[in-house]
Amino acid sequence: MFKKSDFFIILAVMISFIISAYFWFVEKDPQQAIFTAIWIPAIFTFGIYFKLCALMGSRK
């Protein structure tokens, strides 16, 4: 069900979340934390796009 690329997408999201939490709680830099947190939906969006491209390509 899950491919190796899916795990890389989830890993990238988890890393982004951890970095964002680090900036928020440890560095006390909310602006940098919010900027890093914005990456999470962007990474998911690229992952969904590439997954759909792969699915559409496999049906032809």
mmCIF file of the N, C-alpha and C atoms, coordinates in Angstrom:
data_MODEL
# 
_entry.id   MODEL 
# 
loop_
_atom_site.group_PDB 
_atom_site.id 
_atom_site.type_symbol 
_atom_site.label_atom_id 
_atom_site.label_alt_id 
_atom_site.label_comp_id 
_atom_site.label_asym_id 
_atom_site.label_entity_id 
_atom_site.label_seq_id 
_atom_site.pdbx_PDB_ins_code 
_atom_site.Cartn_x 
_atom_site.Cartn_y 
_atom_site.Cartn_z 
_atom_site.occupancy 
_atom_site.B_iso_or_equiv 
_atom_site.pdbx_formal_charge 
_atom_site.auth_seq_id 
_atom_site.auth_comp_id 
_atom_site.auth_asym_id 
_atom_site.auth_atom_id 
_atom_site.pdbx_PDB_model_num 
ATOM 1   N N  . MET A 1 1  ? 0.824  -1.186 0.000   1.00 0.00 ? 1  MET A N  1 
ATOM 2   C CA . MET A 1 1  ? 0.000  0.000  0.000   1.00 0.00 ? 1  MET A CA 1 
ATOM 3   C C  . MET A 1 1  ? 0.873  1.257  0.000   1.00 0.00 ? 1  MET A C  1 
ATOM 4   N N  . PHE A 1 2  ? 1.809  1.326  0.921   1.00 0.00 ? 2  PHE A N  1 
ATOM 5   C CA . PHE A 1 2  ? 2.709  2.475  0.967   1.00 0.00 ? 2  PHE A CA 1 
ATOM 6   C C  . PHE A 1 2  ? 3.975  2.163  0.185   1.00 0.00 ? 2  PHE A C  1 
ATOM 7   N N  . LYS A 1 3  ? 4.412  3.131  -0.575  1.00 0.00 ? 3  LYS A N  1 
ATOM 8   C CA . LYS A 1 3  ? 5.674  2.990  -1.301  1.00 0.00 ? 3  LYS A CA 1 
ATOM 9   C C  . LYS A 1 3  ? 6.765  3.706  -0.523  1.00 0.00 ? 3  LYS A C  1 
ATOM 10  N N  . LYS A 1 4  ? 7.987  3.502  -0.950  1.00 0.00 ? 4  LYS A N  1 
ATOM 11  C CA . LYS A 1 4  ? 9.111  4.140  -0.284  1.00 0.00 ? 4  LYS A CA 1 
ATOM 12  C C  . LYS A 1 4  ? 8.999  5.659  -0.362  1.00 0.00 ? 4  LYS A C  1 
ATOM 13  N N  . SER A 1 5  ? 8.498  6.182  -1.464  1.00 0.00 ? 5  SER A N  1 
ATOM 14  C CA . SER A 1 5  ? 8.354  7.637  -1.614  1.00 0.00 ? 5  SER A CA 1 
ATOM 15  C C  . SER A 1 5  ? 7.345  8.202  -0.619  1.00 0.00 ? 5  SER A C  1 
ATOM 16  N N  . ASP A 1 6  ? 6.311  7.421  -0.280  1.00 0.00 ? 6  ASP A N  1 
ATOM 17  C CA . ASP A 1 6  ? 5.333  7.874  0.714   1.00 0.00 ? 6  ASP A CA 1 
ATOM 18  C C  . ASP A 1 6  ? 5.981  8.057  2.080   1.00 0.00 ? 6  ASP A C  1 
ATOM 19  N N  . PHE A 1 7  ? 6.867  7.151  2.428   1.00 0.00 ? 7  PHE A N  1 
ATOM 20  C CA . PHE A 1 7  ? 7.552  7.265  3.708   1.00 0.00 ? 7  PHE A CA 1 
ATOM 21  C C  . PHE A 1 7  ? 8.481  8.473  3.732   1.00 0.00 ? 7  PHE A C  1 
ATOM 22  N N  . PHE A 1 8  ? 9.096  8.798  2.596   1.00 0.00 ? 8  PHE A N  1 
ATOM 23  C CA . PHE A 1 8  ? 9.950  9.982  2.544   1.00 0.00 ? 8  PHE A CA 1 
ATOM 24  C C  . PHE A 1 8  ? 9.134  11.262 2.712   1.00 0.00 ? 8  PHE A C  1 
ATOM 25  N N  . ILE A 1 9  ? 7.948  11.300 2.138   1.00 0.00 ? 9  ILE A N  1 
ATOM 26  C CA . ILE A 1 9  ? 7.066  12.460 2.303   1.00 0.00 ? 9  ILE A CA 1 
ATOM 27  C C  . ILE A 1 9  ? 6.680  12.616 3.775   1.00 0.00 ? 9  ILE A C  1 
ATOM 28  N N  . ILE A 1 10 ? 6.281  11.517 4.407   1.00 0.00 ? 10 ILE A N  1 
ATOM 29  C CA . ILE A 1 10 ? 5.894  11.575 5.810   1.00 0.00 ? 10 ILE A CA 1 
ATOM 30  C C  . ILE A 1 10 ? 7.090  11.940 6.689   1.00 0.00 ? 10 ILE A C  1 
ATOM 31  N N  . LEU A 1 11 ? 8.260  11.416 6.355   1.00 0.00 ? 11 LEU A N  1 
ATOM 32  C CA . LEU A 1 11 ? 9.466  11.759 7.099   1.00 0.00 ? 11 LEU A CA 1 
ATOM 33  C C  . LEU A 1 11 ? 9.775  13.253 6.977   1.00 0.00 ? 11 LEU A C  1 
ATOM 34  N N  . ALA A 1 12 ? 9.637  13.811 5.776   1.00 0.00 ? 12 ALA A N  1 
ATOM 35  C CA . ALA A 1 12 ? 9.881  15.243 5.584   1.00 0.00 ? 12 ALA A CA 1 
ATOM 36  C C  . ALA A 1 12 ? 8.902  16.079 6.396   1.00 0.00 ? 12 ALA A C  1 
ATOM 37  N N  . VAL A 1 13 ? 7.647  15.657 6.457   1.00 0.00 ? 13 VAL A N  1 
ATOM 38  C CA . VAL A 1 13 ? 6.641  16.371 7.252   1.00 0.00 ? 13 VAL A CA 1 
ATOM 39  C C  . VAL A 1 13 ? 6.985  16.294 8.738   1.00 0.00 ? 13 VAL A C  1 
ATOM 40  N N  . MET A 1 14 ? 7.391  15.128 9.198   1.00 0.00 ? 14 MET A N  1 
ATOM 41  C CA . MET A 1 14 ? 7.739  14.982 10.607  1.00 0.00 ? 14 MET A CA 1 
ATOM 42  C C  . MET A 1 14 ? 8.955  15.827 10.966  1.00 0.00 ? 14 MET A C  1 
ATOM 43  N N  . ILE A 1 15 ? 9.943  15.865 10.097  1.00 0.00 ? 15 ILE A N  1 
ATOM 44  C CA . ILE A 1 15 ? 11.125 16.693 10.347  1.00 0.00 ? 15 ILE A CA 1 
ATOM 45  C C  . ILE A 1 15 ? 10.741 18.166 10.397  1.00 0.00 ? 15 ILE A C  1 
ATOM 46  N N  . SER A 1 16 ? 9.893  18.596 9.476   1.00 0.00 ? 16 SER A N  1 
ATOM 47  C CA . SER A 1 16 ? 9.443  19.977 9.471   1.00 0.00 ? 16 SER A CA 1 
ATOM 48  C C  . SER A 1 16 ? 8.688  20.316 10.749  1.00 0.00 ? 16 SER A C  1 
ATOM 49  N N  . PHE A 1 17 ? 7.847  19.405 11.205  1.00 0.00 ? 17 PHE A N  1 
ATOM 50  C CA . PHE A 1 17 ? 7.098  19.632 12.441  1.00 0.00 ? 17 PHE A CA 1 
ATOM 51  C C  . PHE A 1 17 ? 8.036  19.727 13.645  1.00 0.00 ? 17 PHE A C  1 
ATOM 52  N N  . ILE A 1 18 ? 9.016  18.851 13.704  1.00 0.00 ? 18 ILE A N  1 
ATOM 53  C CA . ILE A 1 18 ? 9.962  18.860 14.825  1.00 0.00 ? 18 ILE A CA 1 
ATOM 54  C C  . ILE A 1 18 ? 10.780 20.150 14.833  1.00 0.00 ? 18 ILE A C  1 
ATOM 55  N N  . ILE A 1 19 ? 11.225 20.577 13.660  1.00 0.00 ? 19 ILE A N  1 
ATOM 56  C CA . ILE A 1 19 ? 11.987 21.831 13.573  1.00 0.00 ? 19 ILE A CA 1 
ATOM 57  C C  . ILE A 1 19 ? 11.116 23.012 13.991  1.00 0.00 ? 19 ILE A C  1 
ATOM 58  N N  . SER A 1 20 ? 9.860  23.009 13.552  1.00 0.00 ? 20 SER A N  1 
ATOM 59  C CA . SER A 1 20 ? 8.949  24.080 13.921  1.00 0.00 ? 20 SER A CA 1 
ATOM 60  C C  . SER A 1 20 ? 8.716  24.115 15.435  1.00 0.00 ? 20 SER A C  1 
ATOM 61  N N  . ALA A 1 21 ? 8.507  22.952 16.034  1.00 0.00 ? 21 ALA A N  1 
ATOM 62  C CA . ALA A 1 21 ? 8.315  22.890 17.483  1.00 0.00 ? 21 ALA A CA 1 
ATOM 63  C C  . ALA A 1 21 ? 9.574  23.333 18.219  1.00 0.00 ? 21 ALA A C  1 
ATOM 64  N N  . TYR A 1 22 ? 10.728 22.992 17.683  1.00 0.00 ? 22 TYR A N  1 
ATOM 65  C CA . TYR A 1 22 ? 11.993 23.418 18.288  1.00 0.00 ? 22 TYR A CA 1 
ATOM 66  C C  . TYR A 1 22 ? 12.095 24.944 18.293  1.00 0.00 ? 22 TYR A C  1 
ATOM 67  N N  . PHE A 1 23 ? 11.793 25.556 17.150  1.00 0.00 ? 23 PHE A N  1 
ATOM 68  C CA . PHE A 1 23 ? 11.853 27.015 17.084  1.00 0.00 ? 23 PHE A CA 1 
ATOM 69  C C  . PHE A 1 23 ? 10.845 27.654 18.035  1.00 0.00 ? 23 PHE A C  1 
ATOM 70  N N  . TRP A 1 24 ? 9.660  27.067 18.162  1.00 0.00 ? 24 TRP A N  1 
ATOM 71  C CA . TRP A 1 24 ? 8.609  27.656 18.996  1.00 0.00 ? 24 TRP A CA 1 
ATOM 72  C C  . TRP A 1 24 ? 8.919  27.529 20.486  1.00 0.00 ? 24 TRP A C  1 
ATOM 73  N N  . PHE A 1 25 ? 9.282  26.310 20.918  1.00 0.00 ? 25 PHE A N  1 
ATOM 74  C CA . PHE A 1 25 ? 9.429  26.059 22.353  1.00 0.00 ? 25 PHE A CA 1 
ATOM 75  C C  . PHE A 1 25 ? 10.843 26.292 22.880  1.00 0.00 ? 25 PHE A C  1 
ATOM 76  N N  . VAL A 1 26 ? 11.859 25.995 22.092  1.00 0.00 ? 26 VAL A N  1 
ATOM 77  C CA . VAL A 1 26 ? 13.234 26.097 22.587  1.00 0.00 ? 26 VAL A CA 1 
ATOM 78  C C  . VAL A 1 26 ? 13.839 27.454 22.264  1.00 0.00 ? 26 VAL A C  1 
ATOM 79  N N  . GLU A 1 27 ? 13.757 27.845 21.011  1.00 0.00 ? 27 GLU A N  1 
ATOM 80  C CA . GLU A 1 27 ? 14.358 29.105 20.580  1.00 0.00 ? 27 GLU A CA 1 
ATOM 81  C C  . GLU A 1 27 ? 13.470 30.311 20.880  1.00 0.00 ? 27 GLU A C  1 
ATOM 82  N N  . LYS A 1 28 ? 12.201 30.076 21.174  1.00 0.00 ? 28 LYS A N  1 
ATOM 83  C CA . LYS A 1 28 ? 11.227 31.151 21.444  1.00 0.00 ? 28 LYS A CA 1 
ATOM 84  C C  . LYS A 1 28 ? 11.162 32.153 20.283  1.00 0.00 ? 28 LYS A C  1 
ATOM 85  N N  . ASP A 1 29 ? 11.157 31.593 19.072  1.00 0.00 ? 29 ASP A N  1 
ATOM 86  C CA . ASP A 1 29 ? 11.111 32.410 17.856  1.00 0.00 ? 29 ASP A CA 1 
ATOM 87  C C  . ASP A 1 29 ? 9.844  32.039 17.077  1.00 0.00 ? 29 ASP A C  1 
ATOM 88  N N  . PRO A 1 30 ? 8.702  32.654 17.424  1.00 0.00 ? 30 PRO A N  1 
ATOM 89  C CA . PRO A 1 30 ? 7.445  32.243 16.782  1.00 0.00 ? 30 PRO A CA 1 
ATOM 90  C C  . PRO A 1 30 ? 7.399  32.531 15.285  1.00 0.00 ? 30 PRO A C  1 
ATOM 91  N N  . GLN A 1 31 ? 8.060  33.569 14.839  1.00 0.00 ? 31 GLN A N  1 
ATOM 92  C CA . GLN A 1 31 ? 8.023  33.877 13.416  1.00 0.00 ? 31 GLN A CA 1 
ATOM 93  C C  . GLN A 1 31 ? 8.708  32.781 12.595  1.00 0.00 ? 31 GLN A C  1 
ATOM 94  N N  . GLN A 1 32 ? 9.865  32.329 13.051  1.00 0.00 ? 32 GLN A N  1 
ATOM 95  C CA . GLN A 1 32 ? 10.568 31.251 12.356  1.00 0.00 ? 32 GLN A CA 1 
ATOM 96  C C  . GLN A 1 32 ? 9.796  29.938 12.479  1.00 0.00 ? 32 GLN A C  1 
ATOM 97  N N  . ALA A 1 33 ? 9.156  29.712 13.617  1.00 0.00 ? 33 ALA A N  1 
ATOM 98  C CA . ALA A 1 33 ? 8.377  28.491 13.821  1.00 0.00 ? 33 ALA A CA 1 
ATOM 99  C C  . ALA A 1 33 ? 7.181  28.443 12.873  1.00 0.00 ? 33 ALA A C  1 
ATOM 100 N N  . ILE A 1 34 ? 6.490  29.559 12.726  1.00 0.00 ? 34 ILE A N  1 
ATOM 101 C CA . ILE A 1 34 ? 5.331  29.599 11.824  1.00 0.00 ? 34 ILE A CA 1 
ATOM 102 C C  . ILE A 1 34 ? 5.783  29.428 10.379  1.00 0.00 ? 34 ILE A C  1 
ATOM 103 N N  . PHE A 1 35 ? 6.892  30.055 10.013  1.00 0.00 ? 35 PHE A N  1 
ATOM 104 C CA . PHE A 1 35 ? 7.411  29.905 8.655   1.00 0.00 ? 35 PHE A CA 1 
ATOM 105 C C  . PHE A 1 35 ? 7.735  28.438 8.362   1.00 0.00 ? 35 PHE A C  1 
ATOM 106 N N  . THR A 1 36 ? 8.354  27.760 9.322   1.00 0.00 ? 36 THR A N  1 
ATOM 107 C CA . THR A 1 36 ? 8.690  26.354 9.129   1.00 0.00 ? 36 THR A CA 1 
ATOM 108 C C  . THR A 1 36 ? 7.432  25.489 9.127   1.00 0.00 ? 36 THR A C  1 
ATOM 109 N N  . ALA A 1 37 ? 6.435  25.843 9.906   1.00 0.00 ? 37 ALA A N  1 
ATOM 110 C CA . ALA A 1 37 ? 5.191  25.078 9.940   1.00 0.00 ? 37 ALA A CA 1 
ATOM 111 C C  . ALA A 1 37 ? 4.421  25.189 8.628   1.00 0.00 ? 37 ALA A C  1 
ATOM 112 N N  . ILE A 1 38 ? 4.608  26.268 7.909   1.00 0.00 ? 38 ILE A N  1 
ATOM 113 C CA . ILE A 1 38 ? 3.945  26.430 6.611   1.00 0.00 ? 38 ILE A CA 1 
ATOM 114 C C  . ILE A 1 38 ? 4.452  25.397 5.605   1.00 0.00 ? 38 ILE A C  1 
ATOM 115 N N  . TRP A 1 39 ? 5.638  24.859 5.822   1.00 0.00 ? 39 TRP A N  1 
ATOM 116 C CA . TRP A 1 39 ? 6.173  23.839 4.920   1.00 0.00 ? 39 TRP A CA 1 
ATOM 117 C C  . TRP A 1 39 ? 5.340  22.566 4.940   1.00 0.00 ? 39 TRP A C  1 
ATOM 118 N N  . ILE A 1 40 ? 4.690  22.265 6.060   1.00 0.00 ? 40 ILE A N  1 
ATOM 119 C CA . ILE A 1 40 ? 3.984  20.992 6.210   1.00 0.00 ? 40 ILE A CA 1 
ATOM 120 C C  . ILE A 1 40 ? 2.891  20.814 5.154   1.00 0.00 ? 40 ILE A C  1 
ATOM 121 N N  . PRO A 1 41 ? 1.967  21.755 4.987   1.00 0.00 ? 41 PRO A N  1 
ATOM 122 C CA . PRO A 1 41 ? 0.969  21.549 3.932   1.00 0.00 ? 41 PRO A CA 1 
ATOM 123 C C  . PRO A 1 41 ? 1.576  21.585 2.534   1.00 0.00 ? 41 PRO A C  1 
ATOM 124 N N  . ALA A 1 42 ? 2.652  22.351 2.364   1.00 0.00 ? 42 ALA A N  1 
ATOM 125 C CA . ALA A 1 42 ? 3.299  22.389 1.051   1.00 0.00 ? 42 ALA A CA 1 
ATOM 126 C C  . ALA A 1 42 ? 3.916  21.032 0.714   1.00 0.00 ? 42 ALA A C  1 
ATOM 127 N N  . ILE A 1 43 ? 4.547  20.404 1.682   1.00 0.00 ? 43 ILE A N  1 
ATOM 128 C CA . ILE A 1 43 ? 5.138  19.079 1.450   1.00 0.00 ? 43 ILE A CA 1 
ATOM 129 C C  . ILE A 1 43 ? 4.041  18.064 1.140   1.00 0.00 ? 43 ILE A C  1 
ATOM 130 N N  . PHE A 1 44 ? 2.945  18.097 1.900   1.00 0.00 ? 44 PHE A N  1 
ATOM 131 C CA . PHE A 1 44 ? 1.826  17.200 1.624   1.00 0.00 ? 44 PHE A CA 1 
ATOM 132 C C  . PHE A 1 44 ? 1.244  17.448 0.233   1.00 0.00 ? 44 PHE A C  1 
ATOM 133 N N  . THR A 1 45 ? 1.140  18.705 -0.162  1.00 0.00 ? 45 THR A N  1 
ATOM 134 C CA . THR A 1 45 ? 0.601  19.030 -1.481  1.00 0.00 ? 45 THR A CA 1 
ATOM 135 C C  . THR A 1 45 ? 1.475  18.474 -2.591  1.00 0.00 ? 45 THR A C  1 
ATOM 136 N N  . PHE A 1 46 ? 2.781  18.650 -2.479  1.00 0.00 ? 46 PHE A N  1 
ATOM 137 C CA . PHE A 1 46 ? 3.682  18.075 -3.487  1.00 0.00 ? 46 PHE A CA 1 
ATOM 138 C C  . PHE A 1 46 ? 3.591  16.552 -3.486  1.00 0.00 ? 46 PHE A C  1 
ATOM 139 N N  . GLY A 1 47 ? 3.489  15.949 -2.310  1.00 0.00 ? 47 GLY A N  1 
ATOM 140 C CA . GLY A 1 47 ? 3.369  14.500 -2.233  1.00 0.00 ? 47 GLY A CA 1 
ATOM 141 C C  . GLY A 1 47 ? 2.107  13.993 -2.910  1.00 0.00 ? 47 GLY A C  1 
ATOM 142 N N  . ILE A 1 48 ? 0.986  14.665 -2.673  1.00 0.00 ? 48 ILE A N  1 
ATOM 143 C CA . ILE A 1 48 ? -0.271 14.270 -3.314  1.00 0.00 ? 48 ILE A CA 1 
ATOM 144 C C  . ILE A 1 48 ? -0.189 14.464 -4.821  1.00 0.00 ? 48 ILE A C  1 
ATOM 145 N N  . TYR A 1 49 ? 0.410  15.563 -5.247  1.00 0.00 ? 49 TYR A N  1 
ATOM 146 C CA . TYR A 1 49 ? 0.551  15.816 -6.677  1.00 0.00 ? 49 TYR A CA 1 
ATOM 147 C C  . TYR A 1 49 ? 1.355  14.713 -7.359  1.00 0.00 ? 49 TYR A C  1 
ATOM 148 N N  . PHE A 1 50 ? 2.508  14.364 -6.785  1.00 0.00 ? 50 PHE A N  1 
ATOM 149 C CA . PHE A 1 50 ? 3.345  13.338 -7.400  1.00 0.00 ? 50 PHE A CA 1 
ATOM 150 C C  . PHE A 1 50 ? 2.687  11.969 -7.335  1.00 0.00 ? 50 PHE A C  1 
ATOM 151 N N  . LYS A 1 51 ? 1.935  11.701 -6.275  1.00 0.00 ? 51 LYS A N  1 
ATOM 152 C CA . LYS A 1 51 ? 1.206  10.439 -6.162  1.00 0.00 ? 51 LYS A CA 1 
ATOM 153 C C  . LYS A 1 51 ? 0.130  10.351 -7.247  1.00 0.00 ? 51 LYS A C  1 
ATOM 154 N N  . LEU A 1 52 ? -0.605 11.443 -7.469  1.00 0.00 ? 52 LEU A N  1 
ATOM 155 C CA . LEU A 1 52 ? -1.627 11.455 -8.516  1.00 0.00 ? 52 LEU A CA 1 
ATOM 156 C C  . LEU A 1 52 ? -1.009 11.314 -9.899  1.00 0.00 ? 52 LEU A C  1 
ATOM 157 N N  . CYS A 1 53 ? 0.121  11.971 -10.121 1.00 0.00 ? 53 CYS A N  1 
ATOM 158 C CA . CYS A 1 53 ? 0.809  11.833 -11.414 1.00 0.00 ? 53 CYS A CA 1 
ATOM 159 C C  . CYS A 1 53 ? 1.232  10.391 -11.646 1.00 0.00 ? 53 CYS A C  1 
ATOM 160 N N  . ALA A 1 54 ? 1.714  9.732  -10.612 1.00 0.00 ? 54 ALA A N  1 
ATOM 161 C CA . ALA A 1 54 ? 2.130  8.335  -10.748 1.00 0.00 ? 54 ALA A CA 1 
ATOM 162 C C  . ALA A 1 54 ? 0.923  7.437  -11.011 1.00 0.00 ? 54 ALA A C  1 
ATOM 163 N N  . LEU A 1 55 ? -0.190 7.692  -10.327 1.00 0.00 ? 55 LEU A N  1 
ATOM 164 C CA . LEU A 1 55 ? -1.392 6.895  -10.542 1.00 0.00 ? 55 LEU A CA 1 
ATOM 165 C C  . LEU A 1 55 ? -1.967 7.105  -11.933 1.00 0.00 ? 55 LEU A C  1 
ATOM 166 N N  . MET A 1 56 ? -1.987 8.334  -12.386 1.00 0.00 ? 56 MET A N  1 
ATOM 167 C CA . MET A 1 56 ? -2.517 8.607  -13.726 1.00 0.00 ? 56 MET A CA 1 
ATOM 168 C C  . MET A 1 56 ? -1.602 8.028  -14.809 1.00 0.00 ? 56 MET A C  1 
ATOM 169 N N  . GLY A 1 57 ? -0.318 8.039  -14.561 1.00 0.00 ? 57 GLY A N  1 
ATOM 170 C CA . GLY A 1 57 ? 0.622  7.476  -15.524 1.00 0.00 ? 57 GLY A CA 1 
ATOM 171 C C  . GLY A 1 57 ? 0.540  5.959  -15.593 1.00 0.00 ? 57 GLY A C  1 
ATOM 172 N N  . SER A 1 58 ? 0.205  5.297  -14.497 1.00 0.00 ? 58 SER A N  1 
ATOM 173 C CA . SER A 1 58 ? 0.142  3.849  -14.481 1.00 0.00 ? 58 SER A CA 1 
ATOM 174 C C  . SER A 1 58 ? -1.139 3.324  -15.124 1.00 0.00 ? 58 SER A C  1 
ATOM 175 N N  . ARG A 1 59 ? -2.143 4.185  -15.268 1.00 0.00 ? 59 ARG A N  1 
ATOM 176 C CA . ARG A 1 59 ? -3.418 3.755  -15.868 1.00 0.00 ? 59 ARG A CA 1 
ATOM 177 C C  . ARG A 1 59 ? -3.398 3.803  -17.389 1.00 0.00 ? 59 ARG A C  1 
ATOM 178 N N  . LYS A 1 60 ? -2.438 4.491  -17.956 1.00 0.00 ? 60 LYS A N  1 
ATOM 179 C CA . LYS A 1 60 ? -2.400 4.611  -19.414 1.00 0.00 ? 60 LYS A CA 1 
ATOM 180 C C  . LYS A 1 60 ? -1.734 3.419  -20.041 1.00 0.00 ? 60 LYS A C  1 
# 
